[in-house]
Amino acid sequence: MNLRLTDEETEALRRRAEQEGRSMQEVARAAIDQYVSQRPARLRAAIERVRIEDAELLARLAR
């Protein structure tokens, strides 16, 4: 897999890696791992938010 970043993204990744004393690859992989592992929780939270915020609309659609 090749990941193409903009110049700005590359520079931000480089700065973060330097701050943490890690390689750019380590930082990118950690970010991907965190994103992937938290996806189910974020999805549940988004569904709950829609359920609460759009309760009236959902009730009307259910009729």
Protein Blocks (a to p, Z undefined) as FASTA:
>chain_A
ZZdddfklmmmmmmmmmmnopafklmmmmmmmmmmmmmmmmmmmmmmmmmmmmmmmmmmm
mZZ
